[in-house]
Amino acid sequence: MTAAARREHERMEPARQMTPSAPRLDVAPMRVLVVDDDPGLRAEIAAYLAANGFAAETASNASTMDCALAETRFDVVVLDVMMPGEDGLSICRRLAHHGAPAIIIMSAMGDEVDRVVGLELGADDYLAKPASPRELLARVRAVLRRRGQAGETLDRRARRYQFAGFALDPVRRRLTAPGGMVVLLTRAEMLLLVALLDAEGGALTRDQLLDGVGIDGLDSFDRAIDVQVSRLRRKLGDSEDQVVIRTVRGVGYRLAAPVLRF
């Protein structure tokens, strides 16, 4: 090697060392199940998701969806509402429990009331038809990102809580009611409850709660956090006789019960 070639080799070597390594090929792709009775639409969506790095499968109704879920662990279910047999809202209600896949409802029923109902039943996001595959891809990525952040936030917590007769273990994602029954919470509900517990009775604004729960990108309408609070109140048995979460007019919400941490 000549002196000039050696100098050129030494000049280029740092650049080679800074070149990003090739992506790992042993990382399994996230899995998405598209449930829609329109064969053309579900094929188009699945093909677009697959082209963007997801493992996408399809189902035409609740029965084929149940078979797919029994055989494969999916990270996201994209769910139509108007389908023959069991409709999407009924499916969402039974799927939206702890440990279930993230649920994105995609429906022609895109009014605010319909979106609120979908959220109340446990959907992670609601996308009105017609929607482009590109927008759906962005929603899928956002839901997975929020769920990942939620899991990391909860897993970092070592403390447990007692309040109003309830016991909460955020690491195990377990809420036990005064009578000993386990209450199933979604990730958003769990993070919302932890945020209120950590506020030590102080009021949190809706924006603070949205940021803490990680659903700031979920919807553009103002009722998103109110829906989550309403669902959490029902699961806590909140009533006029026992107020657990109190509305602070003009501010947001606060926990009304004393909190013991251990």
WOWOTA-V566561 format. One record per residue. SS is DSSP state (hx for helix, st for strand, lp for the rest). D_FIRST is the distance of its C-alpha to the first C-alpha in Angstrom with 2 decimals. Layout:
SS	D_FIRST
SS	D_FIRST
//
This chain:
lp	0.00
lp	3.80
hx	6.64
hx	8.19
hx	6.06
hx	6.21
hx	9.80
hx	10.52
hx	9.65
hx	11.90
hx	14.42
hx	14.89
hx	15.24
hx	18.81
hx	19.90
hx	19.08
hx	21.07
hx	23.93
lp	24.18
lp	27.58
lp	27.76
lp	29.44
lp	33.22
lp	34.87
lp	36.42
lp	38.99
lp	41.02
lp	44.24
lp	45.26
lp	48.46
st	51.41
st	53.92
st	57.24
st	58.79
st	62.57
lp	64.33
lp	66.93
lp	65.32
hx	63.03
hx	61.18
hx	60.52
hx	59.36
hx	57.03
hx	55.55
hx	55.07
hx	53.59
hx	51.12
hx	50.02
hx	49.63
hx	47.68
hx	45.33
lp	44.70
lp	43.81
lp	47.28
st	48.97
st	52.14
st	55.31
st	58.69
st	62.38
lp	65.41
lp	67.98
hx	68.77
hx	69.19
hx	65.82
hx	64.25
hx	65.90
hx	64.57
hx	61.02
hx	61.32
hx	62.74
hx	59.74
lp	56.84
lp	56.09
lp	55.54
lp	54.32
st	56.17
st	59.18
st	59.72
st	63.46
lp	65.84
lp	69.42
lp	71.62
lp	71.28
lp	73.91
lp	75.16
lp	73.90
lp	72.69
hx	69.55
hx	71.40
hx	73.03
hx	69.68
hx	68.16
hx	71.03
hx	70.53
hx	66.74
lp	66.49
lp	66.74
lp	64.44
lp	61.34
lp	61.85
lp	59.08
st	58.78
st	61.17
st	60.71
st	63.86
st	63.35
st	66.71
lp	68.69
lp	71.04
lp	69.16
lp	71.98
hx	71.73
hx	74.41
hx	72.51
hx	69.32
hx	71.24
hx	72.80
hx	69.42
hx	68.13
hx	71.31
lp	70.81
lp	67.37
lp	64.86
lp	61.64
st	61.49
st	63.59
st	62.27
st	64.77
lp	64.50
lp	63.34
lp	59.94
lp	56.53
hx	54.12
hx	51.70
hx	54.29
hx	55.06
hx	51.39
hx	51.36
hx	54.55
hx	53.21
hx	50.12
hx	52.36
hx	54.78
hx	52.07
hx	50.58
hx	54.05
hx	54.81
hx	51.60
hx	52.30
hx	55.88
hx	54.88
hx	52.50
hx	55.26
hx	57.85
hx	55.67
lp	54.93
lp	58.67
lp	60.20
lp	63.69
st	66.66
st	69.64
st	73.39
st	75.49
lp	78.82
lp	79.03
st	75.58
st	72.65
st	69.09
st	65.97
lp	63.08
lp	60.42
lp	62.41
lp	63.58
st	67.13
st	70.24
st	73.48
lp	76.80
lp	79.82
lp	81.32
lp	78.22
lp	77.00
st	73.27
st	72.63
lp	69.67
lp	67.63
lp	64.84
hx	61.69
hx	62.87
hx	66.28
hx	64.81
hx	62.63
hx	65.57
hx	67.80
hx	65.29
hx	64.90
hx	68.69
hx	68.97
hx	66.36
lp	68.18
lp	71.04
lp	73.78
lp	72.24
lp	72.17
st	68.94
st	68.61
hx	67.70
hx	64.35
hx	63.62
hx	64.60
hx	62.58
hx	59.48
hx	60.21
hx	60.83
lp	57.85
lp	59.78
lp	59.31
lp	57.78
lp	60.35
lp	62.97
lp	63.90
lp	67.54
lp	69.06
lp	70.62
hx	67.46
hx	67.94
hx	71.72
hx	71.26
hx	69.16
hx	71.73
hx	74.58
hx	73.04
hx	72.34
hx	75.91
hx	77.36
hx	75.37
lp	76.54
lp	80.13
lp	80.36
lp	83.94
lp	86.60
lp	87.73
lp	84.28
lp	81.76
lp	78.28
st	76.27
st	78.10
st	77.54
st	77.31
lp	78.67
lp	76.36
lp	73.51
st	72.54
st	73.18
st	73.60
st	74.41
lp	78.09
lp	78.07
lp	77.18
st	73.86
st	73.19
st	69.58
lp	68.62
//
